[in-house]
Amino acid sequence: MAKKPNLLFFGVDSLRADRMSLYGYPRLTTPHLDRWASGGIVFEHCFAPSIPTTPGYSSMLTGLDCFGTNVVALGHRGEIAPGHRTLPEILRDAGYNTSTVGYNIRGFETNLNFAGWGNREDGRSPKAESMNATAIPELKRLAAEDKPFFLFLRHMDPHTPYLPPAPFERMFYGGNEFADNPGSLQELYDFKPFRDYFISWFPPGCTDKEYMDAQYDGAVAYMDSCISNIRAALRKTGQADNTLIVLTADHGETLYEHSCHYDHHGLYEPTLTIPLAFVLPGKTPANMRHRDYVQTKDIVPTVLELLGIPVDDAFDGRSLCPLMRGEPREPESTFYLTECTWMHKHGWRTPHWKLIHALEPDFHYKPEVELYNLVSDPGEHRNVAAEEPEVVAMLEAHMRRHIDRRTRETGRPAPIYHNFLAGRDAPFASSQEAYDTLHIGDPEAARKLQERIQEREKRAAGN
């Protein structure tokens, strides 16, 4: 009996689709992934509707929305997806070896980590090479077993700090970062909650935001080159033709936009839009691109169908395989949004409109209600909530009905109403209180925050 296909799953942290040449970006940031994806299907409009990391990966690895996972906050407390099996649990039960590098959730048999934070003496951070140093030996070990494998890899490029090694740090920038575009980073330098963190890894005296944007692009290109090394290692094992490779992200990234500088908070398009591609030789159509709206919750049922593993588990997402076969699939073009990282908000998105409603005051002093016309203002530069009260009321009603329905279906209260920022048990009373309270100091502080979150998740996973 032929061995079931393996699964190699790249769940990249903070990978924004529109900075990838795979998605039409004019800079050649993902040449290796561009060639790889030509052997399969790319979804051009994939959304991570619940940010940041923890809800993003929870949905990606369960096939559930935020009501099903019960996760909306970065520092989630309690069990993830109570009453549901995770993808590693499903595949383990189907006879797979399951390993993860960099992100653990309930069900992985082997949980490995790598140095995703910290700099070399030259100030550069070879995060993707550190990933490969752990992932490639594990890939070889799994491929040598008689059982099929599931290897999940959380790449930390292009998460901040954006410090790709040479030649990637200058690949997309030819200016003088200490003189060009003076004042373009001043708003960031004046933002007390984040400025110490950014100063700790920005070049001292950097004036040009274009340099920092190019560092993100360089980190994407660096990640792309290192992923090609993992794929080369897979080919050497002889397992490439029997391995489904999935590429996606937990969320996107906001660069110097919307005052949410170089981070992934704010329910704006750069943070919500992510890549999604599947390649399994002989099973996925080659050179196919699809424009239907899809979400992270659709990934697990799609993976299981491609692997040929029937299950009775109920998912909130739906398989994308009908689209691969040219069959109809009812689109889900309107959906619910949440964030609980540095701001606490939810919203409702349609192809025409986006509503964002704050549940507590935020440290950017943004208005409680934001409304954007995505047709005439795709960059979300102009809040028209005051001009379009009927549209606001309509979208609020749609959102409330959705929350009420999902609350009834899960038998649990909506998680967005029971999580607050900074590990608090109550909302901030004012934007000034949020501004004075929220602070991240340097990459080491960020690393320790991630470690605390991962340790809490590890305890919840029972590992």
Residue pairs with C-beta under 8 A, 6 or more apart in sequence:
3 146
3 147
3 148
3 242
4 94
4 95
4 96
4 148
4 307
4 308
4 309
5 148
5 242
5 243
5 244
5 280
5 283
5 306
5 307
5 308
6 142
6 143
6 148
6 149
6 150
6 151
6 239
6 242
6 243
6 244
7 91
7 96
7 148
7 149
7 150
7 151
7 243
7 244
7 246
7 303
7 307
8 139
8 151
8 153
8 230
8 234
8 243
8 244
8 245
8 246
9 150
9 151
9 152
9 153
9 245
9 246
9 303
10 153
10 155
10 227
10 245
10 246
10 247
10 248
11 57
11 60
11 61
11 103
11 152
11 153
11 154
11 155
11 248
11 249
11 250
12 154
12 155
12 157
12 158
12 223
12 247
12 248
12 249
12 250
12 275
13 53
13 154
13 155
13 156
13 159
13 249
13 250
14 158
14 159
14 160
14 249
14 250
14 251
14 252
14 253
14 264
15 155
15 158
15 220
15 223
15 249
15 252
15 253
15 274
15 275
16 249
16 252
16 253
16 270
16 271
16 273
16 274
17 23
17 46
17 249
17 252
17 273
17 274
17 275
18 24
18 25
18 270
18 273
19 25
19 27
19 29
19 216
19 217
19 220
19 253
20 29
20 30
20 33
20 220
20 275
21 27
21 28
21 29
21 30
21 31
21 34
22 30
22 33
22 34
22 37
22 42
22 275
22 277
23 42
23 44
23 275
27 172
27 217
28 221
29 172
29 217
29 220
29 221
29 224
30 220
30 221
30 224
31 224
32 224
32 225
32 227
32 228
32 231
33 224
33 227
33 247
33 277
36 228
36 231
36 245
36 277
36 279
37 247
37 277
37 279
38 286
38 287
39 279
39 281
39 284
39 286
39 287
40 245
40 277
40 278
40 279
40 280
40 284
40 285
40 286
40 288
41 277
41 278
41 279
41 284
41 285
41 288
41 289
41 290
41 320
41 323
41 324
42 275
42 276
42 277
42 288
42 289
42 290
43 276
43 277
43 289
43 290
43 292
43 294
43 320
44 289
44 290
44 291
45 273
45 291
45 292
45 293
45 294
46 248
46 273
46 274
46 275
46 276
46 294
46 295
46 296
47 272
47 273
47 274
47 293
47 294
47 295
47 296
47 335
47 349
48 56
48 59
48 249
48 250
48 251
48 252
48 271
48 272
48 273
48 274
48 295
48 296
49 65
49 66
49 272
49 295
49 296
49 335
49 336
49 337
49 338
49 349
50 56
50 59
50 65
50 66
50 71
50 72
50 337
50 338
50 339
51 250
51 251
51 264
51 265
51 267
51 271
51 272
51 338
51 339
51 341
52 74
52 250
52 251
52 264
52 265
52 339
52 341
53 74
53 250
53 251
53 453
54 71
54 73
54 74
54 75
54 76
54 453
54 457
55 66
55 69
55 71
55 72
55 73
55 76
55 338
55 340
56 249
56 250
56 251
56 296
57 103
57 105
57 154
57 250
58 64
58 69
58 71
58 76
58 80
58 81
58 105
59 65
59 66
59 69
59 71
59 295
59 296
59 297
59 317
60 248
60 250
60 296
60 299
60 300
61 86
61 87
61 88
61 105
61 152
61 300
62 68
62 69
62 80
62 81
62 84
62 86
62 87
62 297
62 300
62 315
63 87
63 297
63 298
63 299
63 300
63 301
63 313
63 315
63 316
63 317
64 81
64 84
64 297
64 315
64 316
64 317
65 295
65 297
65 316
65 317
65 336
65 406
66 72
66 336
66 338
66 415
66 416
67 316
67 406
67 407
67 409
67 410
67 412
67 414
67 415
68 81
68 84
68 297
68 316
68 410
69 80
69 81
70 78
70 79
70 80
70 81
70 82
70 410
70 412
70 415
71 80
71 81
71 415
72 338
72 339
72 340
72 415
72 416
72 419
73 340
73 341
73 415
73 419
74 340
74 341
74 453
75 423
75 452
75 453
75 456
76 419
76 453
76 456
76 457
76 460
77 456
78 460
79 106
79 460
80 86
80 105
80 106
80 457
80 460
80 461
81 106
84 313
84 314
85 93
85 107
85 313
86 105
86 106
86 107
87 107
87 150
87 300
87 303
88 98
88 100
88 105
88 106
88 107
88 108
88 109
88 150
88 152
89 106
89 107
90 107
90 300
90 304
90 309
90 311
90 313
91 98
91 150
91 307
91 309
92 98
92 107
92 109
94 309
95 147
95 148
96 147
96 148
96 149
96 150
97 109
97 110
97 142
97 145
97 147
97 148
97 149
97 150
98 107
98 108
98 109
98 110
98 149
98 150
98 152
99 108
99 109
99 110
99 111
99 112
99 138
99 142
99 149
99 150
99 151
99 152
100 108
100 110
100 111
100 112
100 151
100 152
100 153
100 154
101 112
101 113
101 114
101 131
101 134
101 135
101 138
101 151
101 152
101 153
101 154
102 112
102 113
102 114
102 116
102 131
102 153
102 154
102 155
102 156
103 152
103 154
103 454
104 111
104 454
104 457
104 458
104 461
104 463
105 457
105 461
106 460
106 461
106 462
106 463
107 461
108 152
108 461
108 463
110 138
111 458
111 463
112 134
112 135
112 138
113 134
114 127
114 130
114 131
114 133
114 134
114 135
115 127
115 130
116 127
116 130
116 131
116 154
116 156
116 159
116 447
116 450
117 125
117 127
117 156
117 443
117 444
117 446
117 447
117 450
118 125
118 443
118 444
118 447
119 125
119 161
119 163
119 201
119 443
120 126
120 165
122 165
123 163
123 201
124 163
124 164
124 165
124 166
124 169
125 161
125 163
125 164
125 165
126 165
127 155
127 156
127 157
127 159
128 155
128 156
128 157
128 222
128 223
128 225
128 226
128 227
129 165
129 226
131 153
131 155
131 156
131 226
132 226
132 229
132 230
135 151
135 153
135 230
136 229
136 230
136 233
138 151
139 151
139 230
139 233
139 234
139 237
140 233
140 237
142 149
142 151
143 149
143 234
143 237
143 238
143 239
144 237
153 230
155 223
155 226
155 227
157 164
157 219
157 220
157 222
157 223
157 226
158 216
158 219
158 220
158 223
158 253
160 197
160 201
160 262
160 263
160 443
160 446
161 200
161 201
161 443
162 212
162 215
162 216
162 218
162 219
162 262
163 169
163 201
163 215
163 219
164 215
164 218
164 219
164 221
164 222
165 222
168 218
168 219
168 221
168 222
168 225
169 215
169 218
170 218
171 214
171 217
171 218
171 221
172 214
172 217
172 218
172 221
173 210
173 211
173 214
173 215
173 218
175 181
175 208
175 210
175 211
176 208
177 203
177 206
177 207
177 208
177 211
178 203
178 205
178 206
178 207
178 208
179 207
179 208
180 207
180 208
180 210
180 211
181 207
181 208
181 209
181 210
182 207
183 207
184 207
184 208
184 209
184 210
184 256
185 202
185 206
185 207
185 208
185 209
185 212
185 256
187 259
187 261
188 194
188 195
188 198
188 209
188 256
188 261
188 262
189 195
189 198
189 199
191 259
191 261
192 435
192 439
193 342
193 363
193 435
193 438
193 439
193 440
194 261
194 263
194 440
196 439
196 440
196 441
196 442
197 440
197 441
197 442
197 443
197 445
197 446
198 261
198 262
200 441
200 442
200 443
201 442
201 443
202 212
203 211
206 212
209 255
209 256
212 255
212 256
212 262
213 255
213 256
216 253
216 255
216 262
231 240
231 245
234 240
234 243
240 281
241 281
241 282
243 280
244 278
244 279
244 280
244 283
244 284
244 303
244 306
244 307
245 278
245 279
245 280
246 276
246 277
246 278
246 299
246 303
247 275
247 276
247 277
248 274
248 275
248 276
248 277
248 296
248 299
249 274
249 275
250 274
250 296
251 264
251 271
251 272
251 274
252 264
252 269
252 270
252 271
252 272
252 273
252 274
253 262
253 263
253 264
253 270
253 271
254 260
254 261
254 262
254 263
254 264
254 265
254 266
254 268
254 270
254 271
255 261
255 262
255 270
256 262
257 268
257 270
258 266
258 268
258 270
258 380
259 364
259 366
260 266
260 268
260 271
260 364
263 342
264 271
264 341
265 271
265 339
265 341
265 342
265 343
266 339
266 343
267 337
267 339
267 345
267 346
267 347
267 354
267 356
268 380
269 374
269 378
269 379
269 380
272 337
272 349
274 296
276 294
276 299
278 284
278 302
278 303
278 306
278 320
278 324
280 306
283 306
284 306
284 324
285 324
288 324
290 320
290 323
292 323
292 329
292 331
293 331
293 332
293 333
293 335
293 351
294 320
294 332
295 317
295 332
295 335
296 317
297 315
297 316
297 317
298 317
298 318
298 319
298 320
299 317
300 315
300 317
301 315
301 317
301 318
301 319
302 317
302 319
302 320
302 321
304 310
304 311
304 319
305 319
305 321
306 321
318 329
318 332
320 329
322 328
322 329
323 329
333 350
333 351
334 348
334 349
334 350
334 351
334 398
335 348
335 349
336 346
336 347
336 348
336 399
336 402
336 403
336 406
337 345
337 346
337 347
337 348
337 349
337 354
337 356
338 345
338 346
338 347
338 415
338 416
339 345
339 346
340 416
340 419
340 420
340 421
341 421
342 362
342 363
342 421
342 438
343 358
343 362
343 363
343 364
343 366
343 421
344 358
344 359
344 360
344 362
344 416
344 419
344 420
344 421
344 427
345 356
345 357
345 358
345 359
345 362
346 356
346 357
346 359
346 399
346 416
347 354
347 355
347 356
347 357
347 399
348 354
348 355
348 395
348 396
348 398
348 399
348 402
349 355
349 374
350 374
350 395
351 374
351 375
352 373
352 374
352 375
353 371
353 372
353 373
353 374
353 391
353 395
354 370
354 371
354 372
354 374
354 380
355 369
355 370
355 371
355 392
355 395
355 396
355 399
356 369
356 370
356 371
356 372
357 368
357 369
357 370
357 396
357 399
358 366
358 367
358 368
358 369
359 416
359 417
359 427
360 420
360 421
360 427
360 428
360 434
361 427
361 428
361 429
361 430
361 431
361 433
361 434
362 431
362 434
363 431
363 434
363 435
363 438
364 431
365 431
365 435
367 383
367 385
369 385
369 392
370 383
370 385
371 383
371 384
371 385
371 388
371 391
371 392
371 395
372 380
372 382
372 383
372 384
373 382
373 384
373 388
374 380
377 384
385 392
403 414
406 414
407 413
407 414
420 426
420 427
421 427
421 428
421 434
421 438
422 437
422 438
428 434
428 437
440 446
440 449
